[in-house]
Amino acid sequence: MNGLSMGRTGITYEQVADVADALSGEGLVPTIRAVRERIGTGSPNTVQRHLLDWRAARVPAPALPALATSSTAGPAAALPATSELPTSLVGAIAVEIARQGQELARARHAVEQAHVELAQQRNRADGLNEKIMVQAQEIVQLRSACETERSGRIGAEQQAAVLAARLEAVQAQALQAERREQAGNAQLQAVGAELAAARKETGEARREARQSGEEAAELRGRLAVS
């Protein structure tokens, strides 16, 4: 127990950053669970804090969306050249694609945050379970003491009443923890639905971009014939 506690409090940003870089280099997502498994220790809260700092250091400064000019420019590369479509239409499509990408990134971050909160709630539930076990052991010990001290029945009955109240309070705490975990699951499902909606909107924006390109090609064909 002492070794585990020292490991959790002693984890550093450099350890988390090195593991996150390694996971990213392997094409994996550096989640809290993945980082903890690689390091072998560390509390979820500490790992989460270091991961947020690591991501903040890797995020580039926001820039205005620009039109793509090569095959490596991502989704905007599928757009026709600015000379083939009205500048306003091409700019609007590029801005919409950039906006959808930002919404998708926010949705992914929300999903990860939901996972973090769920892990924290499970840790709290585990702590409550440990308290329940300790309380149960105390109840057993006190009941044994009551059996050996029958002459003090009144005092034993008072102790039993106190223990019953404590057990009820612990059970109420366990029920609250379970409800918080259920709420976390519901929140995770809601975030997943938002992510699916963001992906759908991104697909619609891409289809609109392709349709605009086809309409521009048809217009060019008509102009060539005339």
N, C-alpha and C positions, 0 to 999 in steps of 0.2 A: 504494500500500500504506500509506504513512504517513497519507494522508487518511482511509482506511477505518478504520485503527486508532484515530485520534483521534475519529472519529465514534462508534465503538462504546463507547469509554470515557467519552465526554462526554455520552451520552444521560442525560436527567434524568427524575425522576418526573413533573414538570409536563408534559413532552412526551408521555409515555405516557398520563397521565391525560386530557390534552386529546383525544388521538386516541381513547382508549377511550370518552370521553363522546360524541364525534362518532359513532363507530360504533354505540354503543348508541342514540343518538337517531335513527339511520337504520334501526333495527330489525335491526342486524347484531350478531353475537357478536364481542366484542373478543378474538380469539385472538392468540397470539404472532405468527403469520405475518401476520395482517391488520394488526396494529400496526406491524410492521417494514416492510411494504410502504407504509403511509401515511407513515411517517417517512423511509424510504429508507435506514436504517442501524440499528445497534444489535445487540448480541449477544443470542441467545435467553435466556441466563441473566439478563442485566440486565433485559430486557423482562419476563421471567417474574416477577422480584422486584418490579418496579414494579406489574405487573398484580395480584399478590397483595395488595400494599398498597392499591391502588385498590379492589379488591373488598372488602377488610376494612373500608374506610371507608364503603362503601355498604351493608353488611349491617346491618339493624336488630337491636336487642336481641331475643333470643328471648322469646316470650310464650306463655302457655297457650292452647290452641285454644279458640275461642268459637263459639257457634252463630250462624249467619248470620241476619240479619233483613231483608235486601234482595236485589234481583236482582244486585247487584254483589259479593256475598260469595263468589263462586267456587263450587266443587263443593258446599259445605255448604248453599248456597241451595236446592238441590233437595230438602232434607230437609223433612218436614212440621213444623208449628209444635210447640213443646214441649207444648202442651195436647193435641195429637193423638197423640203417642207417649209411651211411658214415658220419663222423664227419663234414666234409666240407659242405655236403648237409644240415644237420640239422642246422648248424651254419648260413648258408646263408638264410635259411627259417626264422629263428628266427630274424636275422637282418632285413630282408625285412618286417616282420610283425611289428617290432619296428619302422621302418622308416615310414610305412603306418600310424601307430598310431600317430607319430609326425606330419605328414602332415595333418591328420584329425584335430588334436588339433590346428594347425596353421590356418586351414581353418575356424574352429569355431571362433577363435579369430578375424580373418578378418571379419567374418559376424557381430560379435558384434561391432567391430570398425566402420563398415559401418552403423550400426544402430545408433551409437553415433554421427557420422558425419551428418547423416540425421536429427537427433533430433536437433543438433546444427543449421543446415541450416533452419529448420522449426522455431526455436526460432528467428533467424535473420529475417526471413520473417515476423513473428509476430511483431517484432520491427518495420519493415518498414511499416507494415499496420497501426500501431499506429501513426507513423510519418505522414502517408497520411491523417489520420483522423484529426490530429492536423492542418496540412496544409489546409485541407478543411475548418475547422472552421475559420482559419485565413482569408481564401478567403471570406467566408461569411461576416465576420466582416468588412473587407476592402471594400467589395462591398456596404455594408450598409452605410459606411462612405462616399463613393463616391456619393450615392444618396442624402445624406444630404449636400453635398458640391459641388453642380453642378457648382458653380462659379469657382471652381478650377479644371475644366475638364481636363486641360492639365496634371496637377499633378496626377489626378486620372488615366488617361490613362497610364501614366508612371508606376504607382503602379500596374495596371492591367497587364502590360507587364512583370514586374518583377515577379508577382505571376504566370503568365502563364509559365515563364521559370522555376520557382521553381517546379510547378506542373509537368512539363515535366521531370525534373530531378528526382523527386520522382517516377514517373511512370517508368522511365528507371531503377531505382534501384529495383523496384518491379519486373520488367521483368527479371533482372539479378538474383534476388533471386529465381524466379520460375525456371529459367534455371539451377541454381545450385541444386535445389531440384530434377529436372529431372535427372541431372547427378548422383546425389546420388542414385536415384532409379536404374539407369542403373548399377552403381557399385555394388549395393546390389544384383542385378540379376546375375552379373558376378561372384560374390563371391559364390552365391548359386550354380552356375554351377560347380565351382571348388570343392565345397564340395561334390556334387554328384559324380564328377569324382574320388575324393579321396576315397569315399565309394565304388565305383565300383572296384577300384584297390585293396582295402583291401579285398573285396570279392573274387577277382581272386587269390590273394595270399593265402587265406584260402583254396580255392579249389585245388590249386597246392599242398598245404601241405597235404590235404586229399588224393590226388592222389598218392603222394609219399608214404604215409603210406600204401595205398592199394597195390602199387607195391612191397613194402618191405614185406608185408604179403604174397603176391603171391610167391615171391622169397623164403621165408622161407618154404612155402608149397612144393615147388619144391625140395628144399634141403632135406626136411624130406622124401619125396618119394624116392629120389635117395639114 
